[in-house]
């Protein structure tokens, strides 16, 4: 597993709205993986969750996470990130979820009923495959 910083080609891929899966850990240590949107944010990964999501609870209890990002044009090319949640904060004005939604859909996030929280993930290590092989 390589250490940061990531090479330019990996960063370029992470800046695109690619399919991604995030894995968090339950209190008993069992990993839980779910599809997620993300945004590359100056060397860290930004994710955003509804206030009722279990992964928010998992991140608060254990900050270790992984994120697998698949190149939208070829899933053979992917980057796996091992990291930890550096910061969790309330996205009270929904600016973070709007930025992420615009990345994926071109529009602000439509569901404005429930509260949102953002997490910034610091990268401890990474692994690339395909054209991004490290």
Rosetta blueprint (number, residue, H / E / L):
1 X L
2 X E
3 X L
4 X L
5 X L
6 X L
7 X L
8 X H
9 X H
10 X H
11 X H
12 X H
13 X H
14 X H
15 X L
16 X L
17 X L
18 X L
19 X E
20 X E
21 X E
22 X E
23 X E
24 X E
25 X E
26 X L
27 X L
28 X L
29 X L
30 X L
31 X E
32 X E
33 X E
34 X E
35 X E
36 X E
37 X L
38 X L
39 X E
40 X E
41 X E
42 X L
43 X L
44 X E
45 X E
46 X E
47 X E
48 X E
49 X E
50 X E
51 X L
52 X L
53 X L
54 X H
55 X H
56 X H
57 X H
58 X H
59 X H
60 X H
61 X H
62 X L
63 X L
64 X E
65 X E
66 X E
67 X E
68 X E
69 X E
70 X E
71 X E
72 X L
73 X L
74 X E
75 X E
76 X E
77 X E
78 X E
79 X E
80 X E
81 X E
82 X E
83 X E
84 X E
85 X E
86 X E
87 X E
88 X E
89 X E
90 X E
91 X L
92 X L
93 X L
94 X L
95 X H
96 X H
97 X H
98 X H
99 X H
100 X H
101 X H
102 X H
103 X H
104 X H
105 X H
106 X L
107 X L
108 X L
109 X L
110 X L
111 X L
112 X L
113 X L
114 X L
115 X L
116 X E
117 X E
118 X E
119 X E
120 X E
121 X E
122 X E
123 X E
124 X E
125 X E
126 X E
127 X E
128 X E
129 X E
130 X H
131 X H
132 X H
133 X L
134 X L
